[in-house]
Amino acid sequence: MASRENPLMRLLPAALGLVCATLLTITLVTCSGVADRALSDWVPSNEYGERAFEVYTLVSEDSDTAPKLRVAPPEWVIGVATEDAPEGDLSRSHTHLTYTFATGNVVLTYATDNVDDFLAWQLSEDTIITSHLFGGRYTNIVVGQATHAEMGGHDVSWGTYSFDDEYGRRNTCFASAAEVGDGQVLTIVATENAKDGEQPFLDEASLTDLWEGIAWQ
């Protein structure tokens, strides 16, 4: 009786081909790199999708009378997630948006809050350790003081903290908030994990870029 061919043997060449193609793709992606932070550059795929609109809308779910926010991301923003956006208007998002840029991300949240309490919580070393320093792997925590500045015509409270991860890379966070109206507060938190040997991108100027794109009436 002729032996029956194992069906797995027929799948083996296809599986090997898929593995080779995947390894080739990974090699090409790794070698290509990211030249700079311009919007047109190639960047690794990310879970926040593409930047589909130039202007987005944030709407508070906590207040019917709070202003709608007009949000124009800076040109160095690559992807924008419009979470909870209505199907008929994907440029609109309730409560928050998430941006990505070449070395980090930005979360914008519009809800009932208190500016001073928010900054105090963000710039607490206990909060930082609880949020990031899993297993004590991260070191050299530096926490800045909260300060005020006019950014984009808004009175913004902001501060920074940073730490080194287990690979010695510097992680930086810029946390900021401003009162909008009717008890509603917009918070913008930008975080970055700088690549080895690169200067961090985030600074007061890039935070100002983010706030200059915010408008309400």
C-alpha positions in Angstrom: 0.0 0.0 0.0 1.4 3.4 -1.0 2.2 5.6 2.0 0.0 8.6 2.5 1.9 11.9 2.3 1.8 14.0 5.5 -0.2 17.2 4.7 2.2 19.2 6.9 5.0 18.4 4.4 3.1 20.2 1.7 2.8 23.3 3.9 6.5 23.4 4.9 7.8 25.2 1.7 5.1 27.9 2.0 5.8 28.4 5.7 9.6 28.7 5.0 8.9 31.2 2.3 6.7 33.3 4.6 9.5 33.3 7.3 12.1 34.4 4.8 9.9 37.2 3.5 9.2 38.3 7.0 12.9 38.4 7.9 13.7 40.3 4.7 11.0 42.9 5.5 12.4 43.3 9.1 15.9 43.7 7.7 14.8 46.4 5.2 12.8 48.3 7.9 15.7 48.2 10.3 18.2 49.4 7.8 16.1 52.2 6.5 15.8 54.1 9.8 14.2 57.5 10.2 16.1 60.4 8.8 14.4 63.1 10.7 11.0 64.0 12.2 9.4 65.6 9.1 5.8 64.5 8.4 6.7 63.0 5.1 9.3 60.6 6.5 8.9 56.8 6.7 8.2 55.7 10.2 7.5 52.3 11.7 3.8 51.3 11.7 2.1 52.3 14.9 -1.2 51.5 16.6 -2.5 55.1 16.2 -3.0 55.0 12.5 -2.2 57.8 10.0 -2.7 61.5 10.3 -5.9 61.7 8.2 -7.0 65.3 9.0 -5.3 68.7 9.6 -7.9 69.8 12.2 -9.6 67.6 14.8 -12.4 68.4 17.4 -12.4 67.5 21.1 -15.7 67.4 22.9 -16.1 67.0 26.6 -18.5 64.2 27.7 -18.8 65.9 31.2 -20.5 69.1 30.1 -23.0 70.1 27.5 -22.0 73.8 27.7 -18.2 73.5 27.6 -16.5 74.8 24.5 -15.6 72.4 21.6 -11.8 72.4 21.1 -10.3 72.9 17.6 -7.1 70.9 17.6 -4.4 71.2 14.8 -1.5 68.9 15.4 2.0 70.2 14.7 3.6 69.0 11.4 6.0 66.7 13.3 3.0 64.6 14.5 2.8 61.4 12.4 -0.3 59.6 13.5 -3.5 60.6 15.3 -6.1 58.3 17.0 -9.6 59.7 17.2 -10.9 57.4 19.9 -14.7 57.3 20.3 -15.1 59.5 17.2 -18.6 59.3 15.5 -18.6 57.2 12.4 -19.8 60.1 10.3 -17.0 62.5 11.5 -13.7 60.8 12.1 -12.0 64.1 12.7 -14.0 64.4 15.9 -13.2 62.7 19.2 -14.9 62.7 22.6 -12.7 63.3 25.6 -9.2 62.6 24.1 -6.9 62.2 21.2 -3.5 60.4 20.9 -0.7 61.6 18.7 2.5 59.8 17.7 5.7 61.3 16.6 9.0 59.7 15.6 10.2 58.9 19.2 7.1 59.1 21.3 3.5 60.0 21.8 1.2 62.7 23.1 -2.2 62.2 24.9 -4.7 65.1 24.9 -7.6 64.7 27.4 -10.5 67.1 27.8 -12.6 66.4 30.9 -13.5 67.7 34.4 -10.3 68.2 36.3 -8.2 70.6 38.4 -5.1 72.0 36.8 -3.0 72.2 40.0 -4.1 68.8 41.2 -3.3 67.2 37.8 0.2 68.7 37.7 0.9 67.7 41.3 -0.1 64.1 40.6 1.9 64.0 37.3 5.0 65.4 39.0 4.9 63.1 42.0 7.7 60.6 42.3 5.3 58.1 43.7 3.1 58.4 40.6 6.2 58.1 38.4 7.3 54.9 40.2 3.9 53.4 40.1 3.3 54.2 36.4 6.7 53.4 34.9 9.3 51.9 37.2 8.2 48.3 37.2 10.4 46.1 39.3 12.8 49.0 40.1 14.4 48.7 36.7 14.5 52.4 36.0 16.9 54.8 37.6 18.0 58.4 37.8 14.6 60.0 38.3 14.6 63.7 37.9 11.3 65.7 38.6 10.9 69.3 37.7 8.8 72.0 39.4 5.4 73.0 38.0 5.5 76.4 36.3 3.2 78.7 34.2 3.7 80.1 30.7 1.6 81.5 28.0 1.5 79.0 25.1 -0.7 79.6 22.1 -2.5 82.4 24.0 -3.4 80.0 26.8 -2.3 80.1 30.5 -0.6 76.7 30.7 0.7 75.0 33.8 3.4 72.5 32.9 6.4 70.5 34.3 8.7 67.7 33.3 10.2 64.5 34.7 12.7 62.0 33.3 14.3 58.7 34.1 16.7 56.2 32.6 15.3 52.8 31.5 17.0 49.5 31.9 19.0 50.0 28.7 20.3 53.4 29.8 18.0 55.4 27.5 16.6 58.6 28.7 12.8 58.8 29.0 11.3 62.2 29.1 7.7 63.5 29.9 6.2 66.9 29.5 2.9 67.2 31.4 0.7 70.3 31.0 -2.8 71.5 31.6 -5.0 74.6 31.1 -8.5 75.6 32.2 -11.0 75.8 29.3 -14.4 76.6 30.9 -17.4 75.1 32.8 -15.0 73.2 35.1 -13.3 71.5 32.1 -9.6 71.2 31.7 -7.4 70.2 28.7 -4.4 68.2 29.6 -1.5 67.4 27.2 1.1 64.8 28.2 4.0 64.2 25.8 6.4 61.3 26.4 9.5 60.3 24.6 12.0 57.5 24.6 15.1 58.9 22.9 17.1 56.6 20.7 20.7 55.8 21.8 23.0 58.7 21.1 20.2 61.0 20.0 19.3 64.3 21.7 15.7 64.3 23.0 13.2 66.0 20.7 10.8 67.2 23.4 11.4 70.6 25.0 9.5 73.7 25.9 9.4 74.7 22.2 7.7 71.4 21.1 5.3 71.7 24.0 4.4 75.2 22.8 3.9 73.8 19.3 1.2 71.5 20.8 -0.6 74.3 22.6 -0.5 76.7 19.6 -2.7 74.2 17.8 -5.5 74.4 20.3 -8.3 76.9 20.0 -11.8 77.4 21.5 -14.5 80.0 21.7 
